[in-house]
Amino acid sequence: DEHFPLPQSNPAGVLRYLMDEHELRQADLPEVGSQGVVSEILNGKRELNVRQVRALANRFGVSPAVFI
């Protein structure tokens, strides 16, 4: 399993990168919300809240700071 550094990006870009690395679809992130909510986050129409940031950090084993 190769690991690459996270790109310096906005929270949506980091989430998209992690989803690609783990071969996840929008519907695979119920801790964030519905597929529609994930889509809005990825498209910049909605920002991640504190609960979502914590859940994603735990899911991917990264610092919450990467989503801020």
mmCIF file as Biopython writes it, N, C-alpha, C and O atoms, coordinates in Angstrom:
data_model
#
loop_
_atom_site.group_PDB
_atom_site.id
_atom_site.type_symbol
_atom_site.label_atom_id
_atom_site.label_alt_id
_atom_site.label_comp_id
_atom_site.label_asym_id
_atom_site.label_entity_id
_atom_site.label_seq_id
_atom_site.pdbx_PDB_ins_code
_atom_site.Cartn_x
_atom_site.Cartn_y
_atom_site.Cartn_z
_atom_site.occupancy
_atom_site.B_iso_or_equiv
_atom_site.auth_seq_id
_atom_site.auth_asym_id
_atom_site.pdbx_PDB_model_num
ATOM 1   N N  . ASP A ? 1  ? 0.845   -1.178 0.000  1.0 0.0 1  A 1 
ATOM 2   C CA . ASP A ? 1  ? 0.000   0.000  0.000  1.0 0.0 1  A 1 
ATOM 3   C C  . ASP A ? 1  ? 0.888   1.239  0.000  1.0 0.0 1  A 1 
ATOM 4   O O  . ASP A ? 1  ? 1.600   1.495  0.971  1.0 0.0 1  A 1 
ATOM 5   N N  . GLU A ? 2  ? 0.850   1.996  -1.071 1.0 0.0 2  A 1 
ATOM 6   C CA . GLU A ? 2  ? 1.653   3.208  -1.144 1.0 0.0 2  A 1 
ATOM 7   C C  . GLU A ? 2  ? 0.892   4.368  -0.526 1.0 0.0 2  A 1 
ATOM 8   O O  . GLU A ? 2  ? -0.335  4.435  -0.600 1.0 0.0 2  A 1 
ATOM 9   N N  . HIS A ? 3  ? 1.639   5.280  0.084  1.0 0.0 3  A 1 
ATOM 10  C CA . HIS A ? 3  ? 1.028   6.471  0.670  1.0 0.0 3  A 1 
ATOM 11  C C  . HIS A ? 3  ? 1.676   7.693  0.051  1.0 0.0 3  A 1 
ATOM 12  O O  . HIS A ? 3  ? 2.893   7.751  -0.127 1.0 0.0 3  A 1 
ATOM 13  N N  . PHE A ? 4  ? 0.854   8.652  -0.269 1.0 0.0 4  A 1 
ATOM 14  C CA . PHE A ? 4  ? 1.342   9.881  -0.868 1.0 0.0 4  A 1 
ATOM 15  C C  . PHE A ? 4  ? 0.923   11.044 0.016  1.0 0.0 4  A 1 
ATOM 16  O O  . PHE A ? 4  ? -0.110  10.967 0.681  1.0 0.0 4  A 1 
ATOM 17  N N  . PRO A ? 5  ? 1.699   12.115 0.037  1.0 0.0 5  A 1 
ATOM 18  C CA . PRO A ? 5  ? 1.309   13.258 0.859  1.0 0.0 5  A 1 
ATOM 19  C C  . PRO A ? 5  ? 0.007   13.866 0.354  1.0 0.0 5  A 1 
ATOM 20  O O  . PRO A ? 5  ? -0.285  13.852 -0.842 1.0 0.0 5  A 1 
ATOM 21  N N  . LEU A ? 6  ? -0.763  14.398 1.289  1.0 0.0 6  A 1 
ATOM 22  C CA . LEU A ? 6  ? -2.002  15.071 0.909  1.0 0.0 6  A 1 
ATOM 23  C C  . LEU A ? 6  ? -1.666  16.334 0.132  1.0 0.0 6  A 1 
ATOM 24  O O  . LEU A ? 6  ? -0.711  17.034 0.468  1.0 0.0 6  A 1 
ATOM 25  N N  . PRO A ? 7  ? -2.431  16.627 -0.889 1.0 0.0 7  A 1 
ATOM 26  C CA . PRO A ? 7  ? -2.193  17.867 -1.626 1.0 0.0 7  A 1 
ATOM 27  C C  . PRO A ? 7  ? -2.606  19.062 -0.780 1.0 0.0 7  A 1 
ATOM 28  O O  . PRO A ? 7  ? -3.527  18.974 0.032  1.0 0.0 7  A 1 
ATOM 29  N N  . GLN A ? 8  ? -1.925  20.163 -0.976 1.0 0.0 8  A 1 
ATOM 30  C CA . GLN A ? 8  ? -2.381  21.382 -0.312 1.0 0.0 8  A 1 
ATOM 31  C C  . GLN A ? 8  ? -3.555  21.884 -1.123 1.0 0.0 8  A 1 
ATOM 32  O O  . GLN A ? 8  ? -3.423  22.206 -2.303 1.0 0.0 8  A 1 
ATOM 33  N N  . SER A ? 9  ? -4.682  21.946 -0.487 1.0 0.0 9  A 1 
ATOM 34  C CA . SER A ? 9  ? -5.901  22.224 -1.219 1.0 0.0 9  A 1 
ATOM 35  C C  . SER A ? 9  ? -6.951  22.744 -0.260 1.0 0.0 9  A 1 
ATOM 36  O O  . SER A ? 9  ? -6.697  22.917 0.932  1.0 0.0 9  A 1 
ATOM 37  N N  . ASN A ? 10 ? -8.131  22.988 -0.797 1.0 0.0 10 A 1 
ATOM 38  C CA . ASN A ? 10 ? -9.253  23.348 0.055  1.0 0.0 10 A 1 
ATOM 39  C C  . ASN A ? 10 ? -9.841  22.065 0.636  1.0 0.0 10 A 1 
ATOM 40  O O  . ASN A ? 10 ? -9.502  20.975 0.173  1.0 0.0 10 A 1 
ATOM 41  N N  . PRO A ? 11 ? -10.717 22.167 1.643  1.0 0.0 11 A 1 
ATOM 42  C CA . PRO A ? 11 ? -11.283 20.962 2.257  1.0 0.0 11 A 1 
ATOM 43  C C  . PRO A ? 11 ? -11.957 20.026 1.254  1.0 0.0 11 A 1 
ATOM 44  O O  . PRO A ? 11 ? -11.829 18.807 1.371  1.0 0.0 11 A 1 
ATOM 45  N N  . ALA A ? 12 ? -12.662 20.567 0.284  1.0 0.0 12 A 1 
ATOM 46  C CA . ALA A ? 12 ? -13.326 19.728 -0.715 1.0 0.0 12 A 1 
ATOM 47  C C  . ALA A ? 12 ? -12.298 18.974 -1.551 1.0 0.0 12 A 1 
ATOM 48  O O  . ALA A ? 12 ? -12.504 17.805 -1.880 1.0 0.0 12 A 1 
ATOM 49  N N  . GLY A ? 13 ? -11.203 19.627 -1.894 1.0 0.0 13 A 1 
ATOM 50  C CA . GLY A ? 13 ? -10.156 18.974 -2.667 1.0 0.0 13 A 1 
ATOM 51  C C  . GLY A ? 13 ? -9.483  17.853 -1.891 1.0 0.0 13 A 1 
ATOM 52  O O  . GLY A ? 13 ? -9.171  16.801 -2.450 1.0 0.0 13 A 1 
ATOM 53  N N  . VAL A ? 14 ? -9.262  18.080 -0.604 1.0 0.0 14 A 1 
ATOM 54  C CA . VAL A ? 14 ? -8.672  17.044 0.245  1.0 0.0 14 A 1 
ATOM 55  C C  . VAL A ? 14 ? -9.625  15.859 0.346  1.0 0.0 14 A 1 
ATOM 56  O O  . VAL A ? 14 ? -9.201  14.708 0.245  1.0 0.0 14 A 1 
ATOM 57  N N  . LEU A ? 15 ? -10.909 16.140 0.545  1.0 0.0 15 A 1 
ATOM 58  C CA . LEU A ? 15 ? -11.893 15.062 0.632  1.0 0.0 15 A 1 
ATOM 59  C C  . LEU A ? 15 ? -11.951 14.275 -0.675 1.0 0.0 15 A 1 
ATOM 60  O O  . LEU A ? 15 ? -11.988 13.044 -0.663 1.0 0.0 15 A 1 
ATOM 61  N N  . ARG A ? 16 ? -11.957 14.977 -1.783 1.0 0.0 16 A 1 
ATOM 62  C CA . ARG A ? 16 ? -11.992 14.299 -3.092 1.0 0.0 16 A 1 
ATOM 63  C C  . ARG A ? 16 ? -10.757 13.401 -3.262 1.0 0.0 16 A 1 
ATOM 64  O O  . ARG A ? 16 ? -10.867 12.263 -3.718 1.0 0.0 16 A 1 
ATOM 65  N N  . TYR A ? 17 ? -9.597  13.923 -2.894 1.0 0.0 17 A 1 
ATOM 66  C CA . TYR A ? 17 ? -8.355  13.151 -2.982 1.0 0.0 17 A 1 
ATOM 67  C C  . TYR A ? 17 ? -8.435  11.880 -2.132 1.0 0.0 17 A 1 
ATOM 68  O O  . TYR A ? 17 ? -8.089  10.796 -2.601 1.0 0.0 17 A 1 
ATOM 69  N N  . LEU A ? 18 ? -8.889  12.014 -0.884 1.0 0.0 18 A 1 
ATOM 70  C CA . LEU A ? 18 ? -8.984  10.855 0.005  1.0 0.0 18 A 1 
ATOM 71  C C  . LEU A ? 18 ? -10.012 9.850  -0.506 1.0 0.0 18 A 1 
ATOM 72  O O  . LEU A ? 18 ? -9.804  8.641  -0.411 1.0 0.0 18 A 1 
ATOM 73  N N  . MET A ? 19 ? -11.108 10.347 -1.041 1.0 0.0 19 A 1 
ATOM 74  C CA . MET A ? 19 ? -12.113 9.442  -1.610 1.0 0.0 19 A 1 
ATOM 75  C C  . MET A ? 19 ? -11.518 8.664  -2.779 1.0 0.0 19 A 1 
ATOM 76  O O  . MET A ? 19 ? -11.745 7.461  -2.905 1.0 0.0 19 A 1 
ATOM 77  N N  . ASP A ? 20 ? -10.759 9.345  -3.631 1.0 0.0 20 A 1 
ATOM 78  C CA . ASP A ? 20 ? -10.118 8.673  -4.771 1.0 0.0 20 A 1 
ATOM 79  C C  . ASP A ? 20 ? -9.115  7.622  -4.291 1.0 0.0 20 A 1 
ATOM 80  O O  . ASP A ? 20 ? -9.080  6.507  -4.810 1.0 0.0 20 A 1 
ATOM 81  N N  . GLU A ? 21 ? -8.306  7.984  -3.301 1.0 0.0 21 A 1 
ATOM 82  C CA . GLU A ? 21 ? -7.294  7.068  -2.782 1.0 0.0 21 A 1 
ATOM 83  C C  . GLU A ? 21 ? -7.920  5.800  -2.198 1.0 0.0 21 A 1 
ATOM 84  O O  . GLU A ? 21 ? -7.342  4.717  -2.288 1.0 0.0 21 A 1 
ATOM 85  N N  . HIS A ? 22 ? -9.093  5.942  -1.604 1.0 0.0 22 A 1 
ATOM 86  C CA . HIS A ? 22 ? -9.766  4.810  -0.952 1.0 0.0 22 A 1 
ATOM 87  C C  . HIS A ? 22 ? -10.877 4.218  -1.818 1.0 0.0 22 A 1 
ATOM 88  O O  . HIS A ? 22 ? -11.621 3.339  -1.383 1.0 0.0 22 A 1 
ATOM 89  N N  . GLU A ? 23 ? -10.975 4.716  -3.052 1.0 0.0 23 A 1 
ATOM 90  C CA . GLU A ? 23 ? -11.980 4.236  -4.011 1.0 0.0 23 A 1 
ATOM 91  C C  . GLU A ? 23 ? -13.390 4.290  -3.426 1.0 0.0 23 A 1 
ATOM 92  O O  . GLU A ? 23 ? -14.149 3.323  -3.492 1.0 0.0 23 A 1 
ATOM 93  N N  . LEU A ? 24 ? -13.717 5.444  -2.853 1.0 0.0 24 A 1 
ATOM 94  C CA . LEU A ? 24 ? -15.032 5.643  -2.246 1.0 0.0 24 A 1 
ATOM 95  C C  . LEU A ? 24 ? -15.912 6.503  -3.137 1.0 0.0 24 A 1 
ATOM 96  O O  . LEU A ? 24 ? -15.429 7.369  -3.867 1.0 0.0 24 A 1 
ATOM 97  N N  . ARG A ? 25 ? -17.208 6.248  -3.064 1.0 0.0 25 A 1 
ATOM 98  C CA . ARG A ? 25 ? -18.195 7.084  -3.750 1.0 0.0 25 A 1 
ATOM 99  C C  . ARG A ? 25 ? -18.843 7.999  -2.719 1.0 0.0 25 A 1 
ATOM 100 O O  . ARG A ? 25 ? -18.660 7.824  -1.515 1.0 0.0 25 A 1 
ATOM 101 N N  . GLN A ? 26 ? -19.586 8.956  -3.196 1.0 0.0 26 A 1 
ATOM 102 C CA . GLN A ? 26 ? -20.254 9.888  -2.292 1.0 0.0 26 A 1 
ATOM 103 C C  . GLN A ? 26 ? -21.153 9.156  -1.304 1.0 0.0 26 A 1 
ATOM 104 O O  . GLN A ? 26 ? -21.232 9.539  -0.137 1.0 0.0 26 A 1 
ATOM 105 N N  . ALA A ? 27 ? -21.821 8.122  -1.753 1.0 0.0 27 A 1 
ATOM 106 C CA . ALA A ? 27 ? -22.738 7.370  -0.892 1.0 0.0 27 A 1 
ATOM 107 C C  . ALA A ? 27 ? -22.003 6.538  0.159  1.0 0.0 27 A 1 
ATOM 108 O O  . ALA A ? 27 ? -22.634 6.001  1.069  1.0 0.0 27 A 1 
ATOM 109 N N  . ASP A ? 28 ? -20.680 6.423  0.045  1.0 0.0 28 A 1 
ATOM 110 C CA . ASP A ? 28 ? -19.898 5.628  0.994  1.0 0.0 28 A 1 
ATOM 111 C C  . ASP A ? 28 ? -19.500 6.417  2.240  1.0 0.0 28 A 1 
ATOM 112 O O  . ASP A ? 28 ? -18.751 5.909  3.075  1.0 0.0 28 A 1 
ATOM 113 N N  . LEU A ? 29 ? -19.984 7.636  2.375  1.0 0.0 29 A 1 
ATOM 114 C CA . LEU A ? 29 ? -19.607 8.477  3.517  1.0 0.0 29 A 1 
ATOM 115 C C  . LEU A ? 29 ? -20.836 8.875  4.339  1.0 0.0 29 A 1 
ATOM 116 O O  . LEU A ? 29 ? -21.146 10.062 4.442  1.0 0.0 29 A 1 
ATOM 117 N N  . PRO A ? 30 ? -21.535 7.906  4.924  1.0 0.0 30 A 1 
ATOM 118 C CA . PRO A ? 30 ? -22.741 8.248  5.683  1.0 0.0 30 A 1 
ATOM 119 C C  . PRO A ? 30 ? -22.447 9.107  6.906  1.0 0.0 30 A 1 
ATOM 120 O O  . PRO A ? 30 ? -23.337 9.796  7.405  1.0 0.0 30 A 1 
ATOM 121 N N  . GLU A ? 31 ? -21.194 9.075  7.401  1.0 0.0 31 A 1 
ATOM 122 C CA . GLU A ? 31 ? -20.861 9.901  8.554  1.0 0.0 31 A 1 
ATOM 123 C C  . GLU A ? 31 ? -20.871 11.388 8.210  1.0 0.0 31 A 1 
ATOM 124 O O  . GLU A ? 31 ? -20.940 12.233 9.104  1.0 0.0 31 A 1 
ATOM 125 N N  . VAL A ? 32 ? -20.805 11.706 6.937  1.0 0.0 32 A 1 
ATOM 126 C CA . VAL A ? 32 ? -20.865 13.104 6.500  1.0 0.0 32 A 1 
ATOM 127 C C  . VAL A ? 32 ? -22.312 13.525 6.286  1.0 0.0 32 A 1 
ATOM 128 O O  . VAL A ? 32 ? -22.702 14.648 6.606  1.0 0.0 32 A 1 
ATOM 129 N N  . GLY A ? 33 ? -23.095 12.613 5.743  1.0 0.0 33 A 1 
ATOM 130 C CA . GLY A ? 33 ? -24.496 12.896 5.442  1.0 0.0 33 A 1 
ATOM 131 C C  . GLY A ? 33 ? -24.916 12.108 4.218  1.0 0.0 33 A 1 
ATOM 132 O O  . GLY A ? 33 ? -24.256 11.148 3.818  1.0 0.0 33 A 1 
ATOM 133 N N  . SER A ? 34 ? -26.000 12.521 3.643  1.0 0.0 34 A 1 
ATOM 134 C CA . SER A ? 34 ? -26.509 11.839 2.452  1.0 0.0 34 A 1 
ATOM 135 C C  . SER A ? 34 ? -25.568 12.059 1.269  1.0 0.0 34 A 1 
ATOM 136 O O  . SER A ? 34 ? -24.660 12.888 1.329  1.0 0.0 34 A 1 
ATOM 137 N N  . GLN A ? 35 ? -25.794 11.317 0.215  1.0 0.0 35 A 1 
ATOM 138 C CA . GLN A ? 35 ? -25.008 11.493 -1.007 1.0 0.0 35 A 1 
ATOM 139 C C  . GLN A ? 35 ? -25.136 12.927 -1.495 1.0 0.0 35 A 1 
ATOM 140 O O  . GLN A ? 35 ? -24.165 13.498 -1.993 1.0 0.0 35 A 1 
ATOM 141 N N  . GLY A ? 36 ? -26.312 13.515 -1.360 1.0 0.0 36 A 1 
ATOM 142 C CA . GLY A ? 36 ? -26.527 14.896 -1.785 1.0 0.0 36 A 1 
ATOM 143 C C  . GLY A ? 36 ? -25.691 15.884 -0.991 1.0 0.0 36 A 1 
ATOM 144 O O  . GLY A ? 36 ? -25.152 16.839 -1.550 1.0 0.0 36 A 1 
ATOM 145 N N  . VAL A ? 37 ? -25.583 15.655 0.312  1.0 0.0 37 A 1 
ATOM 146 C CA . VAL A ? 37 ? -24.765 16.528 1.162  1.0 0.0 37 A 1 
ATOM 147 C C  . VAL A ? 37 ? -23.297 16.416 0.762  1.0 0.0 37 A 1 
ATOM 148 O O  . VAL A ? 37 ? -22.604 17.427 0.646  1.0 0.0 37 A 1 
ATOM 149 N N  . VAL A ? 38 ? -22.823 15.194 0.551  1.0 0.0 38 A 1 
ATOM 150 C CA . VAL A ? 38 ? -21.427 15.000 0.134  1.0 0.0 38 A 1 
ATOM 151 C C  . VAL A ? 38 ? -21.186 15.699 -1.205 1.0 0.0 38 A 1 
ATOM 152 O O  . VAL A ? 38 ? -20.148 16.332 -1.396 1.0 0.0 38 A 1 
ATOM 153 N N  . SER A ? 39 ? -22.129 15.587 -2.121 1.0 0.0 39 A 1 
ATOM 154 C CA . SER A ? 39 ? -22.014 16.244 -3.421 1.0 0.0 39 A 1 
ATOM 155 C C  . SER A ? 39 ? -21.903 17.758 -3.259 1.0 0.0 39 A 1 
ATOM 156 O O  . SER A ? 39 ? -21.072 18.394 -3.907 1.0 0.0 39 A 1 
ATOM 157 N N  . GLU A ? 40 ? -22.733 18.330 -2.401 1.0 0.0 40 A 1 
ATOM 158 C CA . GLU A ? 40 ? -22.683 19.784 -2.175 1.0 0.0 40 A 1 
ATOM 159 C C  . GLU A ? 40 ? -21.337 20.202 -1.590 1.0 0.0 40 A 1 
ATOM 160 O O  . GLU A ? 40 ? -20.800 21.248 -1.956 1.0 0.0 40 A 1 
ATOM 161 N N  . ILE A ? 41 ? -20.792 19.395 -0.688 1.0 0.0 41 A 1 
ATOM 162 C CA . ILE A ? 41 ? -19.482 19.705 -0.108 1.0 0.0 41 A 1 
ATOM 163 C C  . ILE A ? 41 ? -18.412 19.659 -1.192 1.0 0.0 41 A 1 
ATOM 164 O O  . ILE A ? 41 ? -17.583 20.564 -1.290 1.0 0.0 41 A 1 
ATOM 165 N N  . LEU A ? 42 ? -18.430 18.612 -2.000 1.0 0.0 42 A 1 
ATOM 166 C CA . LEU A ? 42 ? -17.418 18.465 -3.054 1.0 0.0 42 A 1 
ATOM 167 C C  . LEU A ? 42 ? -17.520 19.561 -4.107 1.0 0.0 42 A 1 
ATOM 168 O O  . LEU A ? 42 ? -16.521 19.916 -4.733 1.0 0.0 42 A 1 
ATOM 169 N N  . ASN A ? 43 ? -18.715 20.095 -4.305 1.0 0.0 43 A 1 
ATOM 170 C CA . ASN A ? 43 ? -18.919 21.147 -5.302 1.0 0.0 43 A 1 
ATOM 171 C C  . ASN A ? 43 ? -18.830 22.549 -4.719 1.0 0.0 43 A 1 
ATOM 172 O O  . ASN A ? 43 ? -19.110 23.530 -5.408 1.0 0.0 43 A 1 
ATOM 173 N N  . GLY A ? 44 ? -18.440 22.648 -3.449 1.0 0.0 44 A 1 
ATOM 174 C CA . GLY A ? 44 ? -18.251 23.950 -2.826 1.0 0.0 44 A 1 
ATOM 175 C C  . GLY A ? 44 ? -19.524 24.677 -2.462 1.0 0.0 44 A 1 
ATOM 176 O O  . GLY A ? 44 ? -19.490 25.873 -2.177 1.0 0.0 44 A 1 
ATOM 177 N N  . LYS A ? 45 ? -20.642 23.986 -2.465 1.0 0.0 45 A 1 
ATOM 178 C CA . LYS A ? 45 ? -21.917 24.620 -2.127 1.0 0.0 45 A 1 
ATOM 179 C C  . LYS A ? 45 ? -22.214 24.548 -0.633 1.0 0.0 45 A 1 
ATOM 180 O O  . LYS A ? 45 ? -23.118 25.222 -0.140 1.0 0.0 45 A 1 
ATOM 181 N N  . ARG A ? 46 ? -21.454 23.733 0.076  1.0 0.0 46 A 1 
ATOM 182 C CA . ARG A ? 46 ? -21.659 23.552 1.508  1.0 0.0 46 A 1 
ATOM 183 C C  . ARG A ? 46 ? -20.293 23.321 2.132  1.0 0.0 46 A 1 
ATOM 184 O O  . ARG A ? 46 ? -19.422 22.698 1.526  1.0 0.0 46 A 1 
ATOM 185 N N  . GLU A ? 47 ? -20.109 23.828 3.352  1.0 0.0 47 A 1 
ATOM 186 C CA . GLU A ? 47 ? -18.848 23.625 4.061  1.0 0.0 47 A 1 
ATOM 187 C C  . GLU A ? 47 ? -18.994 22.491 5.058  1.0 0.0 47 A 1 
ATOM 188 O O  . GLU A ? 47 ? -20.090 22.208 5.541  1.0 0.0 47 A 1 
ATOM 189 N N  . LEU A ? 48 ? -17.887 21.850 5.360  1.0 0.0 48 A 1 
ATOM 190 C CA . LEU A ? 48 ? -17.878 20.811 6.386  1.0 0.0 48 A 1 
ATOM 191 C C  . LEU A ? 48 ? -18.087 21.447 7.755  1.0 0.0 48 A 1 
ATOM 192 O O  . LEU A ? 48 ? -17.525 22.503 8.046  1.0 0.0 48 A 1 
ATOM 193 N N  . ASN A ? 49 ? -18.895 20.803 8.596  1.0 0.0 49 A 1 
ATOM 194 C CA . ASN A ? 49 ? -19.042 21.291 9.964  1.0 0.0 49 A 1 
ATOM 195 C C  . ASN A ? 49 ? -18.091 20.516 10.880 1.0 0.0 49 A 1 
ATOM 196 O O  . ASN A ? 49 ? -17.422 19.584 10.436 1.0 0.0 49 A 1 
ATOM 197 N N  . VAL A ? 50 ? -18.034 20.899 12.143 1.0 0.0 50 A 1 
ATOM 198 C CA . VAL A ? 50 ? -17.085 20.300 13.084 1.0 0.0 50 A 1 
ATOM 199 C C  . VAL A ? 50 ? -17.320 18.795 13.219 1.0 0.0 50 A 1 
ATOM 200 O O  . VAL A ? 50 ? -16.358 18.027 13.246 1.0 0.0 50 A 1 
ATOM 201 N N  . ARG A ? 51 ? -18.561 18.367 13.303 1.0 0.0 51 A 1 
ATOM 202 C CA . ARG A ? 51 ? -18.879 16.941 13.436 1.0 0.0 51 A 1 
ATOM 203 C C  . ARG A ? 51 ? -18.368 16.164 12.224 1.0 0.0 51 A 1 
ATOM 204 O O  . ARG A ? 51 ? -17.784 15.090 12.364 1.0 0.0 51 A 1 
ATOM 205 N N  . GLN A ? 52 ? -18.595 16.717 11.040 1.0 0.0 52 A 1 
ATOM 206 C CA . GLN A ? 52 ? -18.159 16.050 9.811  1.0 0.0 52 A 1 
ATOM 207 C C  . GLN A ? 52 ? -16.639 15.984 9.729  1.0 0.0 52 A 1 
ATOM 208 O O  . GLN A ? 52 ? -16.080 14.965 9.324  1.0 0.0 52 A 1 
ATOM 209 N N  . VAL A ? 53 ? -15.975 17.061 10.111 1.0 0.0 53 A 1 
ATOM 210 C CA . VAL A ? 53 ? -14.509 17.092 10.092 1.0 0.0 53 A 1 
ATOM 211 C C  . VAL A ? 53 ? -13.951 16.010 11.008 1.0 0.0 53 A 1 
ATOM 212 O O  . VAL A ? 53 ? -13.039 15.278 10.624 1.0 0.0 53 A 1 
ATOM 213 N N  . ARG A ? 54 ? -14.496 15.907 12.220 1.0 0.0 54 A 1 
ATOM 214 C CA . ARG A ? 54 ? -14.024 14.877 13.162 1.0 0.0 54 A 1 
ATOM 215 C C  . ARG A ? 54 ? -14.257 13.479 12.605 1.0 0.0 54 A 1 
ATOM 216 O O  . ARG A ? 54 ? -13.382 12.618 12.690 1.0 0.0 54 A 1 
ATOM 217 N N  . ALA A ? 55 ? -15.437 13.256 12.037 1.0 0.0 55 A 1 
ATOM 218 C CA . ALA A ? 55 ? -15.769 11.938 11.498 1.0 0.0 55 A 1 
ATOM 219 C C  . ALA A ? 55 ? -14.836 11.561 10.347 1.0 0.0 55 A 1 
ATOM 220 O O  . ALA A ? 55 ? -14.373 10.424 10.263 1.0 0.0 55 A 1 
ATOM 221 N N  . LEU A ? 56 ? -14.566 12.515 9.468  1.0 0.0 56 A 1 
ATOM 222 C CA . LEU A ? 56 ? -13.679 12.239 8.332  1.0 0.0 56 A 1 
ATOM 223 C C  . LEU A ? 56 ? -12.243 12.010 8.793  1.0 0.0 56 A 1 
ATOM 224 O O  . LEU A ? 56 ? -11.555 11.133 8.271  1.0 0.0 56 A 1 
ATOM 225 N N  . ALA A ? 57 ? -11.790 12.793 9.765  1.0 0.0 57 A 1 
ATOM 226 C CA . ALA A ? 57 ? -10.435 12.612 10.293 1.0 0.0 57 A 1 
ATOM 227 C C  . ALA A ? 57 ? -10.282 11.212 10.881 1.0 0.0 57 A 1 
ATOM 228 O O  . ALA A ? 57 ? -9.264  10.554 10.671 1.0 0.0 57 A 1 
ATOM 229 N N  . ASN A ? 58 ? -11.296 10.760 11.618 1.0 0.0 58 A 1 
ATOM 230 C CA . ASN A ? 58 ? -11.254 9.409  12.184 1.0 0.0 58 A 1 
ATOM 231 C C  . ASN A ? 58 ? -11.303 8.357  11.084 1.0 0.0 58 A 1 
ATOM 232 O O  . ASN A ? 58 ? -10.561 7.375  11.129 1.0 0.0 58 A 1 
ATOM 233 N N  . ARG A ? 59 ? -12.152 8.551  10.122 1.0 0.0 59 A 1 
ATOM 234 C CA . ARG A ? 59 ? -12.317 7.566  9.040  1.0 0.0 59 A 1 
ATOM 235 C C  . ARG A ? 59 ? -11.023 7.356  8.261  1.0 0.0 59 A 1 
ATOM 236 O O  . ARG A ? 59 ? -10.639 6.226  7.958  1.0 0.0 59 A 1 
ATOM 237 N N  . PHE A ? 60 ? -10.352 8.478  7.940  1.0 0.0 60 A 1 
ATOM 238 C CA . PHE A ? 60 ? -9.165  8.399  7.093  1.0 0.0 60 A 1 
ATOM 239 C C  . PHE A ? 60 ? -7.851  8.395  7.871  1.0 0.0 60 A 1 
ATOM 240 O O  . PHE A ? 60 ? -6.782  8.268  7.274  1.0 0.0 60 A 1 
ATOM 241 N N  . GLY A ? 61 ? -7.918  8.534  9.198  1.0 0.0 61 A 1 
ATOM 242 C CA . GLY A ? 61 ? -6.702  8.523  10.000 1.0 0.0 61 A 1 
ATOM 243 C C  . GLY A ? 61 ? -5.799  9.710  9.745  1.0 0.0 61 A 1 
ATOM 244 O O  . GLY A ? 61 ? -4.575  9.582  9.720  1.0 0.0 61 A 1 
ATOM 245 N N  . VAL A ? 62 ? -6.417  10.872 9.554  1.0 0.0 62 A 1 
ATOM 246 C CA . VAL A ? 62 ? -5.651  12.098 9.309  1.0 0.0 62 A 1 
ATOM 247 C C  . VAL A ? 62 ? -6.007  13.134 10.365 1.0 0.0 62 A 1 
ATOM 248 O O  . VAL A ? 62 ? -6.979  12.973 11.103 1.0 0.0 62 A 1 
ATOM 249 N N  . SER A ? 63 ? -5.229  14.180 10.432 1.0 0.0 63 A 1 
ATOM 250 C CA . SER A ? 63 ? -5.515  15.275 11.349 1.0 0.0 63 A 1 
ATOM 251 C C  . SER A ? 63 ? -6.741  16.045 10.870 1.0 0.0 63 A 1 
ATOM 252 O O  . SER A ? 63 ? -6.906  16.257 9.669  1.0 0.0 63 A 1 
ATOM 253 N N  . PRO A ? 64 ? -7.602  16.465 11.793 1.0 0.0 64 A 1 
ATOM 254 C CA . PRO A ? 64 ? -8.740  17.296 11.386 1.0 0.0 64 A 1 
ATOM 255 C C  . PRO A ? 64 ? -8.301  18.570 10.659 1.0 0.0 64 A 1 
ATOM 256 O O  . PRO A ? 64 ? -9.065  19.136 9.876  1.0 0.0 64 A 1 
ATOM 257 N N  . ALA A ? 65 ? -7.078  19.016 10.916 1.0 0.0 65 A 1 
ATOM 258 C CA . ALA A ? 65 ? -6.584  20.254 10.308 1.0 0.0 65 A 1 
ATOM 259 C C  . ALA A ? 65 ? -6.554  20.191 8.784  1.0 0.0 65 A 1 
ATOM 260 O O  . ALA A ? 65 ? -6.613  21.234 8.133  1.0 0.0 65 A 1 
ATOM 261 N N  . VAL A ? 66 ? -6.465  18.998 8.196  1.0 0.0 66 A 1 
ATOM 262 C CA . VAL A ? 66 ? -6.416  18.919 6.733  1.0 0.0 66 A 1 
ATOM 263 C C  . VAL A ? 66 ? -7.735  19.340 6.097  1.0 0.0 66 A 1 
ATOM 264 O O  . VAL A ? 66 ? -7.781  19.647 4.906  1.0 0.0 66 A 1 
ATOM 265 N N  . PHE A ? 67 ? -8.808  19.357 6.886  1.0 0.0 67 A 1 
ATOM 266 C CA . PHE A ? 67 ? -10.119 19.728 6.353  1.0 0.0 67 A 1 
ATOM 267 C C  . PHE A ? 67 ? -10.494 21.172 6.671  1.0 0.0 67 A 1 
ATOM 268 O O  . PHE A ? 67 ? -11.630 21.588 6.443  1.0 0.0 67 A 1 
ATOM 269 N N  . ILE A ? 68 ? -9.541  21.928 7.195  1.0 0.0 68 A 1 
ATOM 270 C CA . ILE A ? 68 ? -9.851  23.319 7.583  1.0 0.0 68 A 1 
ATOM 271 C C  . ILE A ? 68 ? -9.126  24.280 6.665  1.0 0.0 68 A 1 
ATOM 272 O O  . ILE A ? 68 ? -9.252  25.495 6.820  1.0 0.0 68 A 1 
#
